[in-house]
Amino acid sequence: MLEELYQEIILDHYRRPRNRGKAVPADLAYKDSNPLCGDEIEVTATLVDGKIKDIKFDGHGCSICLASSSIMTGKLVGKTLAEALNYIENFQKMMRGDIPFGGKEMGDLKALEGVLKFPVRVKCATLAWHTAHRGITAKL
Amino acid sequence: MIERLDAVELEEIRDDFPILQQRVHGKPLIYFDNAATSQKPRQVIETLNDYYRRYNANVHRGIHALAERATREYELARHTIAKFINAPAPETVVFTRGTTEAINLVAYSWARANLKQGDEILITWMEHHSNIVPWYQVAAATGAVIKRIDLNADGTLAIPAINPRTKLVAVTQCSNVLGTINPVKELAAAAHKVGALILVDGAQSVPHLAVDVQALDADFFVFSGHKMLGPTASGVLYGKRALLEGMPPFMGGGEMIREVSATGFTTNDLPYKFEAGTPNIAESIGLGIAVDYLQKVGLDKIRQHEKEITAYALERLQEMIEIKIYGPLDAEKRGGLVAFTFSDIHPHDLATFFDQEGIAIRAGHHCAMPLHKHLGIGATARASFYLYNTRAEVDALVATLQKAKKFFGACPTGRALGF
């Protein structure tokens, strides 16, 4: 059971987070927190021609929160803001159980499926995504 | 001679708690989240059942047998609780839904009527949100100012800056994070010297140590039933009679009135003035039975047991270099709980890992965000003990921490300090 939550990919992203820090220039910046646990994530992105050229996250949180943030940045880079929003909303639906987990372009993201078996931890996995969503929406 | 729970008594106590006789994720349940809420003995569970099966009726109104019995049991509970905290009279004990409601009652009724611009409300860094937010609201409504007593490095209170502008000291008797037991008797004396009142939050103390509100000279003393073997939505506001009598009612409705005319009302006597509407009858009766249970075991024995468990936990946890414990390291100075961080493993990850081993701990900021910010941490893990916990369970806690360390491995970037 525990191994489903803490898959190797998750622990790898947790121990060696990708895209940690601040994107410069930060054309888009948004910080949000989970008031229940105090986890805080800031997402920053550099935009070129309406596309996300660089995206980074910073903050503090549990392994699920940080791994999910790290995976997210890898998924959103290169996308237009509209594509990114769409991608984020799709992931949010999966984490709510509205649509089945899967589809194209999953890659490392698949590792977060195990979180669904731990309902209290879903909010950990979605914090960065909600933060990015708000940041992008504010920009559009 | 120090009285302690012996092995037989401990086993008998554990047998009284049906919820402890289960496995969680295939492991025997170890319940270490007592500071959030305690478990209930069958005596309390049966009381609730008995009330609804045999004498459910509204109190203080009906002229029938059920109403008479419900009223009698409800008032008996008030007597029991008044004696338990050595309140001078049962009518100084107001039933509330818990600590939060009791503090709000004082904030809305006493504070709004008595505080003005520039008056100071003195709290501490270690208060629970329920003893912070109502005062922020009072400050916004009256222009009063919030001040805080500083913390010493060991998690005890510094010498408070009580001054003539101080009108109220609102302080917890025992911190739900640091475990620190505060010198409320001395604080009460200091407050009274400048003419201020003191409200003592007993949510984490009344369940675990003998409290005498008159000896403490507390003006207001509040606590929750659900943390002391009682039902949820039970709790108490104790107040000095003259204060309670002088305060306007908190909520209006049935029960709190003596007479209602076409244009106004007169208020009922204490404590009913503050118990508008149909009260939490079953819960308050259940709390009375919980107090009976605690008294039968003996508060001094319970305190001694928890002190020993806590001292043992502090000793075992400190065997690991990765541990950081918050609050005093002397079990004499703290209640039966230990908040800690472990290596770079986030408390949420620890809590999930513990849960899989059948061990319930709490992770997060424990409704004390200002304290965590003050300490410069996002979250802590907390194990909190009660009369039914054992040394063997503490051993399981330590063994599980060691397992967690192996599982999560070294995470040098794990606890990032972002901002």
Contacts between the chains, C-beta under 8 A, distances in Angstrom:
chain1	res1	chain2	res2	distance
A	1	B	25	7.1
A	1	B	356	6.2
A	2	B	352	7.6
A	2	B	353	6.8
A	2	B	356	5.0
A	2	B	407	7.5
A	5	B	352	6.7
A	6	B	349	7.9
A	6	B	407	7.3
A	6	B	408	7.7
A	11	B	408	7.2
A	11	B	409	7.4
A	14	B	411	6.3
A	14	B	414	6.3
A	15	B	409	7.2
A	15	B	410	7.9
A	15	B	411	5.2
A	15	B	412	7.4
A	15	B	413	6.5
A	15	B	414	6.9
A	16	B	413	7.0
A	17	B	413	6.1
A	17	B	416	7.8
A	20	B	413	7.5
A	20	B	416	7.2
A	31	B	419	7.9
A	36	B	364	6.5
A	37	B	348	6.0
A	37	B	363	7.2
A	37	B	364	4.7
A	37	B	365	7.2
A	37	B	378	7.8
A	37	B	379	5.8
A	38	B	364	6.6
A	38	B	365	4.8
A	38	B	369	6.7
A	38	B	372	6.3
A	38	B	378	4.4
A	38	B	379	5.0
A	39	B	348	7.9
A	39	B	378	6.6
A	39	B	379	7.6
A	40	B	378	7.2
A	40	B	418	6.8
A	40	B	419	6.9
A	42	B	418	6.7
A	42	B	419	7.1
A	58	B	416	7.3
A	58	B	418	4.1
A	58	B	419	7.2
A	59	B	416	7.1
A	59	B	418	4.1
A	59	B	419	6.9
A	60	B	378	5.1
A	60	B	415	6.7
A	60	B	416	5.3
A	60	B	417	6.7
A	60	B	418	5.4
A	61	B	346	6.7
A	61	B	378	7.7
A	62	B	346	3.6
A	62	B	347	7.6
A	62	B	348	3.9
A	62	B	349	5.0
A	63	B	345	7.9
A	63	B	346	6.2
A	63	B	349	5.0
A	63	B	408	7.1
A	63	B	411	7.5
A	63	B	414	6.9
A	64	B	348	7.5
A	64	B	349	7.5
A	65	B	346	7.8
A	65	B	348	8.0
A	66	B	414	7.4
A	66	B	416	7.2
A	118	B	352	6.4
A	121	B	348	7.2
A	121	B	352	6.4
A	124	B	348	6.3
